[in-house]
């Protein structure tokens, strides 16, 4: 399984105000993903230390097509990325790989030099995360 999410955040980033310029994206993020402000609760005892948003770009059982879809979406969101220039934010593409099941024992995600160059020129850092899982956990979810 592979999940690719674009996360933009910054200590003084007013995400809701920023997204007013992009109402279609704002509606999508509020309905399907996440937008937050500094000070918003996280769990029962913590608060957000920054403002930001996260957009799920890819969520599939395979890694096939993940990088191409991330590039396609980020290219389509060029006006948003351009508006972020000069803001005190981090722009990160988080790629989560679930490892350990029969379908995804050792998933492979290829990032070519051209892919990495695209993300760098887009001002987007890339982080790859591994989430261990097992067949037992999949069976628990099915019950």
C-alpha positions in Angstrom: 0.0 0.0 0.0 1.2 3.5 -0.8 -0.1 6.8 0.4 1.2 10.1 -1.0 0.3 13.3 0.8 1.3 16.9 0.1 1.8 18.8 3.4 2.3 22.5 3.7 2.8 24.0 7.1 4.5 26.8 8.9 4.5 28.3 12.4 2.8 31.5 11.4 1.0 30.1 8.3 -2.7 31.2 8.2 -3.8 28.2 6.1 -7.5 29.1 6.1 -6.8 32.7 5.0 -4.3 31.5 2.3 -6.8 29.0 0.9 -9.5 31.7 0.5 -7.7 32.5 -2.8 -8.3 28.9 -3.9 -11.9 28.1 -2.9 -12.1 24.8 -4.9 -9.0 23.4 -3.2 -10.2 24.7 0.2 -13.5 22.9 -0.1 -11.7 19.7 -1.1 -9.3 19.9 1.8 -12.0 20.7 4.3 -14.2 17.8 3.0 -11.7 15.1 2.4 -8.3 16.0 3.9 -7.1 18.4 6.6 -6.7 22.1 7.2 -5.5 23.4 10.6 -4.5 26.5 12.5 -1.9 27.0 15.1 -3.4 26.2 18.5 -5.9 23.7 17.2 -6.1 20.6 19.4 -4.3 17.4 18.5 -5.6 14.6 20.6 -6.6 15.4 24.2 -3.5 17.1 25.6 -1.6 18.8 22.7 -2.1 21.7 20.4 -0.9 22.4 16.8 2.3 24.4 16.8 1.8 25.5 13.2 -0.9 26.1 10.6 -1.2 24.1 7.5 -3.0 21.7 5.2 -2.5 18.3 3.8 -3.8 16.9 0.5 -3.9 13.2 -0.2 -2.7 12.7 -3.8 -2.5 8.9 -4.0 -3.8 6.1 -1.9 -3.5 2.7 -3.6 -2.5 -0.9 -2.9 0.5 -0.5 -5.1 3.2 2.0 -5.7 2.7 1.9 -9.4 1.8 5.4 -10.7 2.3 7.1 -7.3 5.2 9.4 -8.5 3.5 10.2 -11.8 0.3 11.1 -10.0 2.2 13.3 -7.5 3.9 15.2 -10.3 0.6 15.6 -12.2 -1.2 17.0 -9.2 1.6 19.3 -8.2 1.8 20.6 -11.7 -1.9 21.3 -11.8 -1.5 23.1 -8.4 1.2 25.4 -9.8 -0.8 28.5 -8.9 -1.0 27.4 -5.3 2.7 26.6 -5.2 3.6 29.9 -6.7 1.4 31.7 -4.1 3.4 29.9 -1.4 6.7 31.4 -2.5 7.9 33.9 0.0 5.7 32.3 2.7 7.5 30.9 5.8 6.3 27.3 5.1 7.6 23.8 4.6 6.2 22.0 1.5 6.7 18.3 1.8 5.6 15.3 -0.3 5.1 12.5 2.2 5.2 9.0 0.7 4.1 6.3 3.1 4.8 2.7 2.2 3.2 -0.1 4.1 5.6 -3.1 4.4 5.3 -6.6 5.6 2.2 -8.0 4.0 2.1 -10.6 1.2 0.9 -7.9 -1.3 3.5 -5.3 0.0 6.3 -7.2 1.6 9.1 -5.0 0.2 7.4 -2.3 -1.9 9.6 -0.4 -4.3 9.1 3.2 -5.3 11.4 4.6 -8.0 12.3 8.3 -8.0 14.2 9.1 -11.1 16.7 12.0 -11.3 14.0 13.8 -13.4 11.4 13.2 -10.6 13.7 14.6 -7.9 14.6 17.6 -10.1 10.9 18.3 -10.7 10.1 18.2 -6.9 13.2 20.4 -6.2 12.2 23.0 -8.8 8.6 22.9 -7.5 9.9 23.7 -4.0 8.7 20.4 -2.6 10.8 18.2 -0.3 10.3 14.5 -0.4 10.0 12.3 2.7 9.5 8.5 2.5 8.1 6.7 5.5 7.8 3.0 6.2 4.8 1.7 8.1 5.3 -1.9 9.3 2.2 -4.1 9.0 1.4 -7.8 8.9 -1.2 -10.2 7.6 -2.6 -10.5 11.1 -3.4 -6.7 11.2 -5.2 -7.1 7.8 -7.3 -10.0 9.2 -8.2 -7.9 12.2 -9.5 -5.1 9.9 -11.6 -7.6 7.9 -13.5 -8.7 11.0 
